[in-house]
């Protein structure tokens, strides 16, 4: 892993910086104090997240037990509420399965406690922006690898997470079960010798969950990670 570092995502850094500036402008021109406070609060959240995408990594402080510390819930409250509502709406409207199986791997969106499939022994949680439901944290092996949406993890942390996956059925999830989920699942399949490379891993995942995909910087990172492993 020498020389391999977390890859920044300049596109997302610019996007969130732009959102932060735009919402800050709304805060300045708000007609009410309450509106100005909420808009300014959300603008701050966007700007901090832009720093995360710029290379700082996940900025939410998510703990290894899947919970968010109090300071994070307070600082990022507007963004967490917005993200949760967006996730909930997407789950309601989407025709995609909540989870799909590939051998002993389950590729999944973030689940509610009652949606956890039977027989799961390991849960790999790749979300950084939302706390993990209790039932998913209480399986035999719970592995938290907080990663920004559409981002990539720290290479050393990814290696540790891969090593922490226990025997049996493993459920891997991010918010929607596409990008971050695909990245980790491919890394695990390559590590186990079940696929030869990133491309064959991606094709295997798409066979069972067509929405899986990697953004350009995620694919480049994963190819470098696999080559260095």
C-alpha positions as CSV (number, residue, x, y, z in Angstrom):
1,X,0.0,0.0,0.0
2,X,3.0,2.3,0.0
3,X,2.3,5.5,-1.9
4,X,-1.5,4.7,-2.2
5,X,-3.6,7.4,-0.7
6,X,-7.3,8.3,-0.5
7,X,-8.2,9.9,-3.8
8,X,-10.0,13.2,-3.5
9,X,-13.1,13.9,-5.6
10,X,-12.6,17.4,-7.0
11,X,-16.0,17.3,-8.8
12,X,-17.9,16.6,-5.6
13,X,-15.7,19.1,-3.7
14,X,-16.7,21.8,-6.2
15,X,-20.3,20.8,-6.1
16,X,-20.6,21.0,-2.3
17,X,-18.6,24.2,-2.2
18,X,-20.9,25.7,-4.8
19,X,-24.0,24.6,-2.8
20,X,-22.5,26.1,0.3
21,X,-21.9,29.4,-1.3
22,X,-25.4,29.5,-2.9
23,X,-27.1,28.6,0.4
24,X,-25.0,31.1,2.3
25,X,-26.3,33.7,-0.2
26,X,-29.8,32.7,0.7
27,X,-29.0,33.0,4.3
28,X,-27.8,36.6,3.9
29,X,-31.0,37.5,2.0
30,X,-33.4,35.6,4.2
31,X,-36.4,37.6,5.4
32,X,-36.6,35.9,8.8
33,X,-34.0,35.2,11.5
34,X,-35.1,31.5,11.5
35,X,-34.7,31.1,7.8
36,X,-31.3,32.8,7.9
37,X,-30.1,30.5,10.7
38,X,-31.2,27.3,9.0
39,X,-29.8,28.3,5.6
40,X,-26.5,29.4,7.2
41,X,-26.3,26.2,9.2
42,X,-26.9,24.1,6.0
43,X,-24.4,26.2,4.1
44,X,-21.7,25.5,6.8
45,X,-22.5,21.8,6.5
46,X,-22.0,21.9,2.7
47,X,-18.7,23.7,3.0
48,X,-17.3,21.2,5.6
49,X,-18.4,18.3,3.4
50,X,-16.6,20.0,0.4
51,X,-13.4,19.9,2.5
52,X,-14.0,16.2,3.1
53,X,-14.3,15.5,-0.6
54,X,-11.2,17.6,-1.1
55,X,-9.2,15.0,0.6
56,X,-10.0,15.2,4.4
57,X,-12.2,12.1,4.1
58,X,-15.3,11.4,6.1
59,X,-16.0,14.4,8.3
60,X,-19.0,13.1,10.2
61,X,-17.0,11.4,12.9
62,X,-18.9,8.2,12.7
63,X,-17.8,5.7,15.4
64,X,-16.7,2.1,14.9
65,X,-20.0,1.0,16.5
66,X,-22.0,2.7,13.8
67,X,-23.2,5.7,15.9
68,X,-22.7,9.4,15.3
69,X,-21.4,11.4,18.2
70,X,-23.5,14.2,19.6
71,X,-21.4,16.9,18.2
72,X,-21.8,15.5,14.7
73,X,-25.6,15.2,15.1
74,X,-25.7,18.8,16.2
75,X,-23.3,20.3,13.6
76,X,-24.7,18.4,10.7
77,X,-28.4,18.3,11.8
78,X,-29.8,20.0,8.7
79,X,-27.8,17.9,6.3
80,X,-28.6,14.6,8.2
81,X,-32.3,15.4,8.1
82,X,-32.1,16.3,4.4
83,X,-30.1,13.1,3.6
84,X,-32.5,10.9,5.6
85,X,-35.6,12.3,3.9
86,X,-33.9,11.8,0.5
87,X,-33.0,8.3,1.4
88,X,-36.5,7.5,2.7
89,X,-38.1,9.0,-0.4
90,X,-35.8,7.1,-2.8
91,X,-36.6,3.8,-0.9
92,X,-40.3,4.5,-1.2
93,X,-40.3,5.3,-4.9
94,X,-37.6,2.9,-6.2
95,X,-38.5,-0.4,-7.8
96,X,-35.0,-1.8,-7.1
97,X,-34.8,-4.6,-4.5
98,X,-33.6,-3.5,-1.1
99,X,-30.9,-6.2,-1.4
100,X,-29.6,-8.8,-3.9
101,X,-27.5,-11.9,-3.3
102,X,-24.3,-13.0,-5.0
103,X,-23.2,-16.3,-3.4
104,X,-22.5,-15.5,0.3
105,X,-22.5,-11.7,-0.4
106,X,-25.6,-9.5,-0.1
107,X,-25.5,-6.2,-1.8
108,X,-27.8,-3.8,-0.2
109,X,-29.1,-0.3,0.3
110,X,-29.2,1.0,3.9
111,X,-31.8,-1.1,5.6
112,X,-34.2,-0.6,8.5
113,X,-33.8,-3.0,11.4
114,X,-36.8,-5.1,10.3
115,X,-35.4,-5.5,6.8
116,X,-32.3,-7.4,7.8
117,X,-32.2,-10.8,6.0
118,X,-32.0,-13.9,8.1
119,X,-28.6,-15.6,8.4
120,X,-26.4,-12.5,8.0
121,X,-23.2,-12.9,10.1
122,X,-21.3,-9.8,9.0
123,X,-22.6,-6.3,8.1
124,X,-20.2,-3.9,6.3
125,X,-21.5,-0.4,6.7
126,X,-20.0,2.1,4.3
127,X,-22.2,5.1,5.1
128,X,-20.7,8.0,6.9
129,X,-23.7,10.4,6.9
130,X,-26.2,8.2,8.8
131,X,-26.1,6.2,12.0
132,X,-26.6,2.4,11.6
133,X,-29.9,0.8,12.8
134,X,-29.4,-1.3,15.9
135,X,-30.3,-4.7,14.4
136,X,-27.5,-4.3,11.8
137,X,-25.0,-3.3,14.5
138,X,-25.8,-6.4,16.6
139,X,-24.9,-9.1,14.1
140,X,-21.9,-11.3,14.9
141,X,-19.5,-9.1,13.0
142,X,-20.3,-5.4,12.4
143,X,-17.7,-3.5,10.3
144,X,-17.9,0.2,9.9
145,X,-15.9,1.8,7.0
146,X,-17.4,5.4,6.9
147,X,-17.0,6.7,3.4
148,X,-18.5,9.8,1.8
149,X,-21.2,9.3,-0.8
150,X,-19.5,8.6,-4.1
151,X,-16.2,8.8,-2.4
152,X,-13.4,6.3,-1.6
153,X,-12.1,5.0,1.8
154,X,-8.6,5.3,3.2
155,X,-6.6,2.4,1.7
156,X,-5.3,1.2,5.1
157,X,-8.9,1.3,6.6
158,X,-10.2,-0.6,3.6
159,X,-7.6,-3.3,4.1
160,X,-8.5,-3.6,7.8
161,X,-12.2,-3.8,6.9
162,X,-11.6,-6.5,4.4
163,X,-9.7,-8.5,7.0
164,X,-12.5,-8.0,9.6
165,X,-15.1,-9.7,7.4
166,X,-16.1,-13.0,9.1
167,X,-17.2,-16.3,7.7
168,X,-20.7,-16.9,6.6
169,X,-23.1,-14.5,4.8
170,X,-21.9,-10.9,4.5
171,X,-24.2,-7.9,3.8
172,X,-22.5,-4.9,2.3
173,X,-24.4,-1.6,2.1
174,X,-24.1,2.1,1.6
175,X,-27.1,4.4,1.1
176,X,-28.5,2.9,-2.1
177,X,-26.2,-0.1,-2.6
178,X,-24.5,1.1,-5.7
179,X,-21.1,2.9,-5.6
180,X,-19.5,2.4,-2.2
181,X,-21.1,-1.0,-2.0
182,X,-19.7,-2.0,-5.3
183,X,-16.2,-0.8,-4.5
184,X,-16.0,-2.8,-1.3
185,X,-17.6,-5.9,-2.8
186,X,-15.2,-6.0,-5.7
187,X,-12.2,-5.6,-3.4
188,X,-13.5,-8.5,-1.3
189,X,-14.1,-10.7,-4.3
190,X,-10.6,-10.0,-5.7
191,X,-9.1,-10.7,-2.3
192,X,-10.9,-14.0,-2.1
193,X,-9.8,-14.9,-5.7
194,X,-13.4,-15.1,-6.9
195,X,-12.8,-12.6,-9.6
196,X,-9.6,-11.7,-11.4
197,X,-9.9,-7.9,-11.6
198,X,-12.1,-4.9,-11.2
199,X,-13.9,-5.2,-14.5
200,X,-14.9,-8.9,-14.0
201,X,-16.0,-8.0,-10.5
202,X,-18.2,-5.2,-11.7
203,X,-19.8,-7.4,-14.3
204,X,-20.5,-10.1,-11.7
205,X,-22.2,-7.5,-9.4
206,X,-24.2,-6.0,-12.2
207,X,-25.6,-9.4,-13.0
208,X,-27.5,-9.5,-9.6
209,X,-27.8,-5.7,-8.9
210,X,-27.8,-3.7,-12.2
211,X,-27.6,-0.4,-10.4
212,X,-24.1,-1.1,-9.1
213,X,-21.5,1.2,-10.7
214,X,-18.3,3.0,-10.0
215,X,-17.5,6.6,-10.8
216,X,-14.2,7.3,-12.6
217,X,-12.2,8.2,-9.5
218,X,-13.6,5.2,-7.6
219,X,-12.6,2.8,-10.3
220,X,-9.1,4.3,-10.6
221,X,-8.7,4.1,-6.8
222,X,-9.9,0.4,-6.8
223,X,-7.7,-0.6,-9.7
224,X,-4.7,1.0,-7.9
225,X,-5.7,-0.7,-4.6
226,X,-6.0,-4.1,-6.2
227,X,-2.7,-3.7,-8.0
228,X,-1.0,-2.8,-4.7
229,X,-2.6,-5.6,-2.7
